[in-house]
């Protein structure tokens, strides 16, 4: 309750609650005996709709006890749980605390399973059906949002089931990608490449590297200016795992297929980010997830 | 119930016609006298029937498991051959509607038949009363015992009664929990002192509720707590069977010697023995007419018939009859003719309809569930050679207790192919989410949404097929 600048409302609410509870008890006591003028026929004297009369019977005693029990219950409840303003209650219960306790309990429950998985290599995990089942649910809950439920990705979200890796596809590299996330930056290179005509030529050359449809005259003309790209993508355009420069010689186009898409990449650059997952997942969970992702591109024979 | 009025003692300032009264009345303990007869026999038959089912059912085995088990933790409900899941909740709704309509029907025909013969409150009160009688004796003996001083006999009897009551309550609580956790394991857990905290709680809680309700609360539950008692008068009409005192025949009541000539005495058939009041479990006098406390158990009818037999009058001074029947002096055949009135026919027809619908639906239910969820972020993607892919998650659930080998077939678009696995299996009573990638050749369909159909076929012993529609999205170029 940090919304208020003073404690006034805490005291107001707590006081009102307490007074209400005690007032209920007071009312019960006050109204337990009354002075009335008795009627001979045991009615209150009220008559409705010509012939409906109200009998004047006392309440059963058990009802009084039930009333008192509810008041006692309310007071005990208020003492144990946060009911009176900012008083946290003797049990120190809170919904956040309960969430954390339940989460801790759940983690303790699955801990032995993950303990066993931690002793296994990524390849062994990929062959373990239980690990793959857990990996699948981890993937569905955390990764499928971008990489799709089938892990085949989409435009700007890499496909994880092929052999084409931007940051490396061995278990260690995959684990680092999941743990720390990845930031891939390609600066806008239009000026470095030259005129718009030069950019177009380089784009055709890039397409020619993988044998994609291209203009061979323009490609030949663009070869020289490809020198600007060598620093990251390598002389043969095969990319570099260390800085996340994609391989340009396969026919896989993360940022769009065709001349227009390549020209746009050169002109505008690319900023592609995968957020780190270690804030959400434990090291052991990431280990199992690594096995699942590795298995996706290395299916059992 | 009358006011517990007390004259105003010391307060002289009060107006002379005013008195101080308490707004709360102490409970008058009721000591129902035991009774035998036609209705009592029926009630005991219902006690045996309901309790044999209740205590016996959880011990029944089926398919190597408990026949009736509500596994809340796994969210599976086993009923003999049937395994129900939370999404089968509609069947519970159907069951509740059937119960409600059956209640309406019985009430319209024969009043509080449920209350007097099958309601757990009545049944357990009957059992607890029987134990009480076994230890302490019948009505007068119990009253005498309660009024006696601190005697060894009193405490011995009270202790024995409490032990019986508590044991029976605990057994009831144990059985109740046995519906939610396998009862054989529960039995072992009890003896090895390995009960879980919630198991212990519910055994004790339900046991205590039985003990408290059947041992102490008794008629208070019917009079003050039961919601059904509040609205059932809406189902009553002048042709509803109710327990009634035939005032025309009985009044004026009065004691008389057996030799006396009735015609000279100017007395009715009621000998004012007050047995009908003594046997009443809610402590009312049926001769005052129909009262809301009357649960229609017929104890007064049974005991009155015995008295009528003894004094040589015809039976039925207190009997089940309808208001019309009593006023017009109808025979039971005449009353039976009035049973089939529109209200009863309507209740009966709806009851029959829903019962048939429920069981038909249960019979036709495919124990295989399929949900097709389009991928939440990837609407559509173009891959190598311009193929267009859509991604779906299939959520499948196997409601049978056998492993189900399954095959997925998707159709609805030219050239459509599934490039993820299409043959897989579902574990017994298992659930699974499976990502499915569907691909069509470039340009095979117009841009936009196209309906496609998923079909999962079981290749197991019992062939079954579930279908689900979805859409395939072709992107705009």
Interface residues (C-beta under 8 A of the other chain):
Chain A: X31 X32 X33 X34 X35 X36 X37 X38 X42 X56 X57 X58 X59 X60 X61 X62 X63 X64 X136 X137 X140 X144 X145 X146 X148 X149 X150 X151 X152 X153 X154 X155 X157 X251 X252 X257
Chain B: X1 X2 X3 X4 X5 X8 X14 X15 X17 X18 X19 X20 X21 X22 X23 X24 X25 X26 X27 X220 X224 X375 X376 X377 X378 X381 X382 X383 X384 X389 X391 X392 X393 X420 X433 X435 X436 X437
